[in-house]
Amino acid sequence: MKYAVGVDLGGTGIKIALFTAEGEIVKSSEIKTRVEDGGKHILPDIANEIRSLLAEAGLSSEQILGVGVGVPGPVVDGRTVLSCVNLGWGETDVASYIEGELGLNCKIGNDANVAALGEAWKGASRDTHSSVMITIGTGIGGGVIIGGEIVTGFLGGGGEIGHAPIHPEVEGRVCGCGKVNCLELFASAPNVAANYLAVTGKEMSCEEIFNAAKAGEEAASKVVDDMQQLLGKACAFIGCVVNPEVFVIGGGVSQAGTFLTGKIQEYYDHYIFPSIKGARIILAELGNDAGVYGAAKLALDEWS
Ligand SMILES: [Zn+2]
């Protein structure tokens, strides 16, 4: 039997899972991301945890086809991430470190892109021609998959849907990226809360606003509807470039289920170029595991 390792490196936690080549999880674990000291402990921690998992499973390195890693930053060549602000990393050659330390093949990808690949392999968009995943949480991430391949782009920025400049400027609002028109700046969870605060003067979390909207509260309904309209418009815009078979909506806000996606679909259908109408807006299925699935798939695509 052959296996692969998937690693999802996040700002607070690192998920690691051992997969069969068919995509079954054999063993998994999660460790804390130690961002102190410029993040220099992170790669040694990952290598140690992979060693322990393999030992627990009784596997030798000859049985491992490769290690895939999803990292929170732009990746150009499948080996090096240009920067990971959350981790305190500048340009870091993750693949060479893992290969040198463990003697295993390693390929890396941007975390949001890798999650999209995970959904396309074993989740909501499996067996589709093409998919675009939009992850809505604290920020908005994305990934574009065509013919089973991640579209990384020239500088690794493929799928950076959260920073698509599609909203008119609003005074006093600046995105983490420094720009003022980003989708994320108006449709991510904290920004939905900011939109509600601006209208009502009341502080509520995004989740509470969604619950209030479900209960029919007027201001909450309007704020949620505005968000869905913006997302529907973003999907219609992306549709004209990528023409995917499905859009997969994930992230914490997707807990709202079809209450979220139903209206995005309606707005998408309203805005989309008529000839390519028909893409489905669906909910992600793998939750927080999408990253490890996609990371393992990166390695399997390369070495199995
Ligand atoms: Zn931005």
Residues whose N, C-alpha, C, O or C-beta is under 5 A from the ligand:
A	BS01	ZN	G162 H163 C175 G176 C177 K179 C182
